């Protein structure tokens, strides 16, 4: 289960991020024997960086009036003026790359990342505490697998064997996405099918691996919930939907065998999923429909706007705007913003991008193209 360089392109939130993060000191896959660097970075607080405002940023979220962006070396950036200026948080207890951030209230937020890290903030991102690391996550998954084996459940032997690999290999599996429905209920998913959930805001976490029919431990890139809908997307066309029980999932058959990096929840039960080589698929009651964007560039991020139109970003830094049904996409006439990794809207309506060169603000006037 050790992640090799040849597999690294599929471990990140999008393929475009692979070349950016190979250079990150906290995830040196080229020398797997040098494990001493992993615990050091788990214990080393993020340093104030001269180039922090231009650092690789991978996740961004709105926390009340504030914007919070996370990325390499544990760098967390904060903006209180709708993304016009940024400063670095001084209270991050780890130096590993952070891949995603999520807020359930203006004060309560979580960030996840490499080495199985999950952080929590209770003050809008000023300071953070470590709730989870890869050692604890592997142990939780192992204990749950052993419980299933003791109960005589199907496939438990394989689950135990896989969990033993996780324990043996230590804290080297990244979480790639997390989502909180409120200040209590949250999920985190990542490489090789690692998955946890919490019912108490992260004071305790439980393994979700046994709740997801993820044969082969495929990488999980995105998790999201809206109302009663909860979806997880991953590699090799993997798509999982909330099952009959509150925390379980069922597999959704998809027409695509490549990687899904993300999705946007549309009206009713409709879904727009996107991933490698420009693949975009729309699911409705009539089945699956391929959406042709006229490009084979990998899609790295998606966002539903306030008027329910859909915005997609690709690895070349282009933005495509579609209608509220996930159809009729048009490329926005802007200068490409290289290596877009995530998107959100500021309170004043501006589009805020997480990129390989730090956060970028685009005025909301760019959305007027569709109306011309």
ABEGO torsion letter per residue (X at the ends): XBBBAAAAAAABABAAAAAAAAABAABBAABAABAAAAAAAAABBBBBBAAAAABBBABBBBBEABBBBBBBGGBBBBBAAGGABBBBBAABABABBBABBBBABAABBBBBBBGGBBBBBAAGGABBBBABBAAAAAAAAAAAAAAAAAAGBBGAAAAAAAAAAAAAAEBABBBABBBBABAABBBBBBBGGBBBBBAAGGABBBBAAAABBBBGGBBBABBBBBEABBBBBBBGGBBBBBBABAABBBBBBBABABBBABBBBBBEABBBBBBBGGBBBBBBAAEBBBBBAGBABBBABBBBBAAGBBBBBBAAGBBBBBBAAGBGBBBBBBBBBBGBABBBBBAAGBBBBBBAAEBBBBBAAAAAAAAX
